Structures are given as structure tokens and as C-alpha cells.
Amino acid sequence: MNINQIKADLRTLAKQDDEPLHVREIAKESLEAIEYLERELDKALAITSNKPQS
């Protein structure tokens, strides 16, 4: 299972009305955390790729 599949599953879970509210909230928060970490990783990679060679 890759990260895109996990994110898709979390999106689906967060929208399912037959799941308890706390489960949907946890899915939503987990998705937000993953997306935040992806953005931070992209920033870090951009910074390191723009560093001059020593």
C-alpha cells in the first residue's frame, strides 16, 4: 500500500456517514497530518537541493 492509497482510504473514511464521528475526525486529522508532513518534506528537499555544493 502506498501513501496515495492511504490518503484515498482516509478521505473515504472521513466521508462515510455510517462511521462514528470520532472515527471520521481521526481520519480527517490523520489525512491533514500526512499532507502537512508531505509539504514540510517538499520544503526540506527544496532547501537541500538549492544548497551550493561544498
C-alpha positions in Angstrom: 0.0 0.0 0.0 1.4 3.4 -0.9 0.9 6.8 0.5 -1.6 7.8 -2.1 -3.8 4.8 -1.4 -3.6 5.5 2.3 -4.7 9.1 1.7 -7.6 7.9 -0.5 -8.7 5.5 2.1 -8.6 8.2 4.8 -10.6 10.6 2.6 -13.2 7.9 2.0 -13.4 7.0 5.7 -13.7 10.7 6.7 -16.8 11.0 4.4 -18.6 7.8 5.5 -21.8 8.7 7.4 -22.1 5.2 8.8 -18.8 5.6 10.7 -18.9 7.2 14.2 -18.0 10.9 14.3 -14.8 10.3 16.2 -13.6 7.8 13.6 -14.3 10.3 10.8 -12.5 13.1 12.8 -9.4 10.8 13.3 -9.3 10.0 9.6 -9.6 13.7 8.7 -6.9 14.7 11.2 -4.6 11.9 10.0 -5.0 13.0 6.4 -4.2 16.6 7.4 -1.1 15.4 9.3 0.1 13.4 6.3 -0.4 16.3 3.9 1.4 18.6 6.3 4.4 16.3 6.5 4.5 16.0 2.8 4.6 19.8 2.5 7.3 20.0 5.1 9.3 17.3 3.3 9.0 19.1 0.0 10.2 22.3 1.6 13.2 20.5 3.1 14.1 18.8 -0.2 13.8 22.2 -2.0 16.2 23.8 0.5 18.7 21.0 0.3 18.6 20.8 -3.5 19.3 24.6 -3.6 22.3 24.4 -1.3 25.6 25.2 -3.0 28.0 22.3 -3.3 30.9 22.5 -0.8 
